């Protein structure tokens, strides 16, 4: 009986560890429209209400928020964008680091928490470990960048949304 308990504990730990591998770890969020430290504080305060954010470090010189995500808590980029807009600003650039351990690419796409991510420039690259992804969709990138990639979003049945990202 004791060995069964030990086995179950090891199995649970292994499952939790592998589940945690394939997830977003951190992000660099550049916000446009910030003109003062009060604007930055309002945006930071709004972002801190999101349950998947562990820590935020603002860089006032570059209007960037370095965000660390909580382990095992799904990241919702729509909520992130909405919080920035609610504070009265907009996302200019979003770069998020995803840990590709235990992630399968299918036609340059991967799924995460009900969302699909299309790697526009993946080619035949083998992805493993943490990789920085830059979002190129409208609302997450400058208009000229979003326009360049607007026709590259494939259909993904069953996904809540498809995001286009570049490496």
Buried (B, 14 or more C-beta within 10 A) or exposed (E): EEEEEEEEEEEEEEEEEEEBEBBBBBBBBBBEEBEEEEBBBBBBEBBEEBEBBEEBEBEEEEBBBEBBBBEEBBBBBEBBBBBBBEBEBEBBBBBBBBBBBEBEBEEBBBBBEEBBBBBBBBEEEEBEEEBBBBBBBBBBBBEEBBEEBEEEBEEBEEBEEBBBBBE
